[in-house]
Amino acid sequence: MLHAQQPSSPTATTVTGRVHTADGRGLAGAVVAILETLEETHTGSDGHFVLTSTHRGVATLVARAVGFVPSTIDMVVPSDSMFVFRLVPRPPTLTQFVVVAAGEYTIGSGQTASLKPLEVAQTPGAAANIARAIQTLPGAQNVDEGTGLFVRGGDVTETRVLVDDAWMLSPVRFDNPTGHTTVTVNPFLLDRTVFSSGGFGVPHGNALSGLVRMESAAAPARQTASLSASIGGVSAAYGTRLHPRVGMRASAGLNSLAALTATFGEAQPYEPPPRSGDVSGSLEWQSGAAGRVRLFAVRQGGVFGVGQAGVGSTSHYGARSADGLAVLSWRDSSTTWRPAVTVAYASFDRNETFGTFQLRTRLSAPQLLASLGYVTTDGTRWRVGAEREALSAAYAGHMRTTTGEWSPVFTERTPSTRIGAFVEGSRRFASGFHATLGLRTDQSSLTGRRTYDPRVSLAWQRGALALTSAWGVYHQVAEPTYRRALPASAFSPMRVHQFIGGVQWGADTLGLRIEYFDKRYADLWQFADRQEPVGNGTGRANGVDIMWRWRLAQATSTRVTYSHVRSRRTDPHSGLMARSLADITHSVTWIGEHVHRSLTMGTSVRYATGKPFTDIVGARPDEGLAAPVYDDPFAARMPAYLRSDVSLSWYRALGERRGLVLWGSLSNVLGRENVMRYRWSEDYSVRFPVHAPFNRSIFIGTTLLL
């Protein structure tokens, strides 16, 4: 990555010119940038540009646009010359093929396993939410319409979310009536997001199934600002350079679905409709040519309530939550020694009310991570590291009395510390073979045990064909609420052995990827009746993920993903092997995108086998009331899930730096009433479907780029 160098003079100058096509027509919306500083601008409707820069001396000016071959001009800043670029169309041939590690997927070009902010925002149906965009990738099962990530037959709690390598707390305690949730951040606060559905290396621990690695946005090259407004909320963002080596960003937003539900109706009675807010900021100092120190902080909060939330007909669920994360990180890759240090503090506070029961969950986690990389003369890359994570968990339960007061039922406080270390080496050979081997060890005060996780990743490439595989042992300490009064010797860490084997072929314009996975679980912790923890569970999940990409033309692309999974694990009530909640046998997603001048159009169709559930087959008397009689665990299935979404966005340049974006989406185009769960009559003789929260609806908004 290139960073701005400190100039000899802070005085700004301008670079002017024009970008045109082979027939002389001005090319609107092309990006013109100085590579040495990353300062950039866009061309106007006639192809002209004005670029402001504080750089002095030799520079490389580059112009690029979608569908055209980039062009560069060597120059000296300042200059009175007018620079003219002639861009020619990119030929429809396969681009360079880059092998993607086993288990990692992409929404973008296919050459990296990352989600860029614009790709998240333009994914139809994602509503600019990173977790929803990830759900369109192979390996993530569509269990419900929440944002929870069920990865390759694993539970939602088995996926870890990181920001600049720091853990972002996102616990899931109950099956939220509107779907499981995973905490993420605004995608425009990030440079990229990498999703791994398994096979990730030893630098990352305490996760059984999946990993979401988000990297906060770098300091802006120039002053930027934006204002956004929609039927669902408002937001503002600002970024600037305080010094040639220092930059900052700040943003804030408020969201409410009240107007949306009032206009288009709701499938569930929201009491109140969801509303949330967030504020964030970052400050970065470029410590060297390839080094930086960055402080990133975000605070988010939300509240909502929904009726008919339980098995019965009259239950109400309400939740109010707040979470925050502050991360101070240092990275330097200017020499063969490459240090990285992260200091962070994460917090989470949620108050849930379910009928007459109230649960308060408060978590906090100071974290320290440090690693050192080294590149040898033969190209071997080594990295060693260590981390310390102190998790403090407090739970308080209350019951509402007949007088309306809340009476305490229990209070639990569980402090814990986890210390981990790893060593990893990787080498790329001339034959096209690439190998990564590593060993990780962890010890938690909750379990009192030390674990060892060896992991191996292999890849072989010949032209546009590549074979990949990964094998490893993964441990995770169950959440402190499972520990209760158990001694450490009885609270064993959960474990899974993973194997992934796959084949990749193609590149940007056309590509196919197939992966087989097999996961074998041991020492699982789950909840039985009355939230009693049950351990020593076992399980297995295996299946196939397929992703096919095709760029039909320079402006039109499509991709289809398919996942087949078979997931079984011990039922905590009976001790028998049964389907897991993530046993979504078949999942198919189709996404298409077309760009016509300033208009971008996208559409998506998602299908999934109905999720398993435990049916109620009768009732029995219990102290004068009816108590449910359950069928075999997870023996029944919901109806199949089907949803289609359409999105549109239009951009218009307003001068050299300003622009206007109009965007909108039509959600649930087919008006499908997807069943998320069931509720029953008071005597359990009649079953009623509870549909997905939203009806067919239109979401529109605008963003002004300043």
Secondary structure, DSSP 8 states (H G I E B T S, - for coil): -------S----EEEEEEEE-TTS-B-TT-EEEETTTTEEEE--TTSEEEEEE---EEEEEEEE-TTB--EEEEEEES---EEEEE--B--SS--------TTEE-SSSSSSS-B-HHHHHTSTTSTT-HHHHHTTSTTEE--SSSS--EETT--GGGEEEEETTEE------S--TT--------GGGEEEEEEESS---TT--S-SSEEEEEEE----SS-EEEEEEETTEEEEEEEEEEETTEEEEEEEEEEE-HHHHHHH-BSS-BSS--EEEEEEEEEEEEEETTEEEEEEEEEEEEEEEEES-SSSSS-EEEEEEEEEEEEEEEEE-SSSEEEEEEEEEEEEEEEEEETTEEEEEEEEEEEEEEEEEEE-TTS-EEEEEEEEEEEEEEEEEEEE-TTS-EEEEEEEEEEEEEEEEEEEEEEE-TTSEEEEEEEEEEEETTT--EEEEEEEEEEEEETTEEEEEEEEEEEE---GGGTTT--GGG---EEEEEEEEEEEEE-SSEEEEEEEEEEEEEEEEEE-GGG-EEEEEEEEEEEEEEEEEEEEETTEEEEEEEEEEEEEEE-TTT--EEE-TT---EEEEEEEEEEETTEEEEEEEEEE---EE--EEEEEEETTEEEEEE-STT-EE---EEEEEEEEEEEEEETTTEEEEEEEEEESTT----EEEEEE-TTS--EEEEE-SB-SEEEEEEEEE-
